[in-house]
Amino acid sequence: MLQNAERAIPEPPRRTFAFASPYLNQPDAAFTRTADREAVFRFDFGGNQASIPLSTVAAAAELPADHGDIALLRFVKPALLYREEIAAGDEIPSELTTGRPSWSTQPATMARVVSRVVETLSSSSSGAAPETVSDAAEAVAARLIGVDPRKDRTVVARVADALRSAG
């Protein structure tokens, strides 16, 4: 079982939202969130866009309690934390299936980001950019982690190692 912010959810029955119900496979239909963050199923209804709350989809689709799509519907709301829209056939986000992020950063991009964060933190706390990795590590330890860099040298050393490896 993987942990979700709301509750533990079981392993999905499939890796994609491969719904069997024709109701859930309508052309251009998708699950999304409203402006107030409610999960809804949006579909074409006579040339107009209609939406119904996720909690009522199984009843609207007339799915029996043991229907396979019921298990997939349980993954829609947590999946919408990682995607703006989910349509039939879309992959279930890897954050829910394997726990791994579905995105990655290039090492050069990560090094630039770390460098900018460190410079910003250091200059905002001391008025100048850090001169050494140790200075930057102390700034990160104090501002981001909340430790006194004079008292907890272990944290500063680990942050310095991370900064050196990132850039």
Sequence and secondary structure as in RCSB ss.txt:
>XXXX:A:sequence
MLQNAERAIPEPPRRTFAFASPYLNQPDAAFTRTADREAVFRFDFGGNQASIPLSTVAAAAELPADHGDIALLRF
VKPALLYREEIAAGDEIPSELTTGRPSWSTQPATMARVVSRVVETLSSSSSGAAPETVSDAAEAVAARLIGVDPR
KDRTVVARVADALRSAG
>XXXX:A:secstr
 EE SSSEE   SSSB     GGGG TT EEEE TT  EEEEEEETTEEEEEEGGGHHHHTT  TT HHHHHHTT
HHHHTTT S B TT B  HHHHTS  S    HHHHHHHHHHHHHHHHHHHHSS  SSHHHHHHHHIIIII   TT
T HHHHHHHHHHHHHH 
